Amino acid sequence: MKNDILKILASKAKNRLINKNLRNTYSNVEVKIISKDDDNFYNKVKEIMEEKNYVYNPLKRLMDEEKLMKLDARGRERYLLETIEKYQEVRRKIEQERSAIV
């Protein structure tokens, strides 16, 4: 069930990105659910990247299921998109740190 919700949210987000008219409806929203300075999130991403086995759905590990279920549909989509953005940002930062060490 949890995977189904993530699939639906990701599909809706993708459709919004494809359809330019829908982008404008969410442009006024300024709610931040995830803080930018979250060390716990950074550590989780680092653990995911260091695992030997391929992680198929890192977002499921990074998202708070309890918080996700309390949100309405738009809040869930926003939370998913913010998590994706933050994951990519932290992942780039970790890769840059690794390349600077080498």
N, C-alpha and C positions, 0 to 999 in steps of 0.2 A: 504494500500500500504506500509506503514512504517513497519507494522508487517511482511509483506511478505519479505521485504529486510532483516530484522533481522533474519527471519527463514532461508533464503538462506545463509546468512553469517555464521550463526551458523552451518548449515549443512556442508558447505564447510570446516569450521574450524574443525569440528568433523572428516570429511573424511581425512583431512591432518594429524590429530593426529593418525588415524588408519593406514594410509599408510606411512610407515617410509621413503620412497623415497621422498615424498613431503616435509617432514620436512627439509631436507637439502636445498631445494630451498629458504626457507625463513630464514635460519639461519644467513645469512650475513646482513640482514636488521637491521639497528640500529637507527630507527626513533622513537622518543618519542613524542607522541601526548599529553599525559596526564602527568602533572607534579606530582611528588611524594608528594609534600607538599601542596596539595590543600585542604584548610580548607572547602571550599564550598562543595566539594565532600564528605568529612567526615561528614558534617552536613546533607547532603541529605541522606546518608546511615543511619545515626542515626535516622532521621525522619522515614525512611522506616521501620526500625527495631522496632520503638516505636508505629507504627500504630496498631490499634486493629484488623482491617481487614487484611486478608492475601493479600500480594502484589504479583500478578502473574508474572509480568514482571518488576522487578526493573531496569533492564538494560535500558529499554526504558526511564525511568525517569532520569537515570544518564547520558545517552549519549546526546550530543548536536546534534540535528537533522540537523541544518544548516551546521555544520562542516562535518557531516556524508555525506550529499548530495554533498558536494564539492569535496570529495575524490574519487579517482579511485577505482576499485574493490579491489586491494591489500591493499590500504590504509584503506578501509572500514573494511576489515577482520582484519587488524592489530589493528585498533581502537577498534573493538569489543573485540578482545582477550585481549588487554591491559585494557579495561574497566572491563572485567570479572576478570582479575588478581587483579586489584586494588580494586574492590568491595570485593573480597574474603579476601584480605589483611586487608582492613579497617574493615570489619565485624568481623574478628578474633580479631583485636585490641580492638574493642568495647566490644566484649564478654569477653575478658581478663580483661578489665577495670571493667566491671560489676561484674565479679567473684572476683576480688580483693576487691571490696567494701563490698561484702557480707561476 
